[in-house]
Amino acid sequence: MATHIEVRLATLMDLDRLLKMVVAFKEHLQIQGLSNRDINTSLEILLADPMCDFAIATPSAGTGCGYAQLRYFYSLWSTGLEAKLEDLFVYPEVRRQGLGSQLLTFMVGCAHQRQCRLIALNINERNLAALNLYTQKGFRSQPSRWRGGHQLWLEKPL
């Protein structure tokens, strides 16, 4: 990639740019039943939430090429703030150029700056490129909090 990439926190002024990237991620994941209007409303709420950060990666040309979302919460088990990486997305045409790594490093820095004691995420085991990125950056499926076994993400729709 010939242009310089800036990674920074997104603001409400980035809403349109962020919306395009989130919609692209939704389409990549083939998520049905979530309208662009729903996403826009959610982004407005989350961008105003002090317990949520969005980072965007933008080249000097100005259009977004990736984003990440981090949520913060207080944990009884670590008696402090923890962070959950909700999303990390880079457009397919600019992948394998270090943008995901830049976004992840930036978000880890945000969590560190807020004095979080832990940052976590969930990932599909078949997403090997992302799994490699996260493990290279020190993420493990065997958390030190529980000795033995792998961390699993379970869901129940309500």
N, C-alpha and C positions, 0 to 999 in steps of 0.2 A: 504494500500500500504506500503510495508516494506521498500522500498528504499526512499532515500532523493530526493526531487524534487527541481530543481533549475529553477527559472524563470528569464530570462535575455533578453536583446535586441538581436535580431538576426542580423547577418552580412551577407555579401555575401558568407562567408565561410559556412554558414548554408543553402545555396540554396537548395541542394539536400534533406536535412532533411525537410525543409519547403515545398518544392514541394510535397513530399509524403503526408504531412498533408493536404495541400490545395486540392490535388487530392482526398483524402479521404473525405474531406468536400464537394467537388463537387459531389461525388458519393452519399453521404448521402442526399444532397439536390436534387439529381436526375437532375442535370443541364446537358442539352444536347448541343452539338454544340461548345463546348469549349475544344480544344485539350490540352494535357499535354504540348505540345510545346508552345502553346499560354500562358498557365499559367506560364511556365518557363520564357518566354520573359517578361511578366508582372511583375513577381517577381524580375527579374534583374533590371527593371526600378524603381520599387517601393522601393527596398532595397537601391538604390542610391539616392532616393528623400529625401531631408532634411525635407520635410513636411509630412513624413510618418514614422511610427515606427512599426516594427513587434516584438513581444515578443514570445519566445518559452519556453515551459515547458519541461524540460528533466530530467529523473531520472539519478542517478549516473551511470547507465549502458550506457547512452549516446544516446539512440534513443529518438526522440521527441514523446511526448504524447499529446501535445496540443499547440495551438498558438492563438495569437490575433493580429489584425491589427488596428492601429489608424492613422487617417488622421487629419492634422491640417490645419486651414484656418483662415484668418482674417475676422471678421464679422463687418459689418456696424452697426448692432443692439446692439452689446455689446462693440463696439469700442475696440476690442482686439481679441486675438486668441481664437478660439473655437476648440474643438476636436470632431471627429466622430468616434465611434467604428464601424469599417466596418465588422470585423469578430471576433468571439470567438468560437473556436472549440476544443473539447476534444474527443479523441477516445472513442467510446461507451464502450469498455471493461474497461476503467479506470474512467468512470464517477461516480459521487456521492461520490467522495473522496476529494473534496475541490479544485481540480485543476482549475476549472472554476473561482472559487472565488479568487484563487491566481493570475490567469492571469488578472482578472478584477481589482483587487487591484493594481497590478503592473502598469497596463495601466492608471488607475486614477492617480497614482503617477507620471507617465511620463507627463500627461497633467498638473498636478499641478506644476511640476518642470519647465515646459515651461510657466508657469503663465497663462494658459488657464482660461477663465472665465466661461466656460461651457463645459461639455462633454455630448454627446448625441448618440443615436443609434436608429435603427429601428428593430422591432421584429415582428414575426408572433404571433398573439394573441392566437393561439393554442399551442404554445411552452411554456407550463406552467412551466416546470422546469427552463427554462431560465428566464421567466418572474418573477418567484419567486426570483431567484438570483438577478436580477437587482433591483427589488423593495426592497429587503433586504439591498441592497447597496445604497439605496437612490434615485434611478431613478424613475421618475413619468411621467405619460402620460398627466398630466395637468401641463404644464410648467408655471412657475411663470411669464414668459415674457408676456403671454396672460392670462388674467383672465377669467376662465370659459372654458369649452369644453376640449376635449381630442386632443392630438397631433395625426395626421394621416400622414402616408407616402403614397404619391401618385406618380405614375410613368407614363411616356409616352415614349414608345420606339421611337427612331428616326432613 
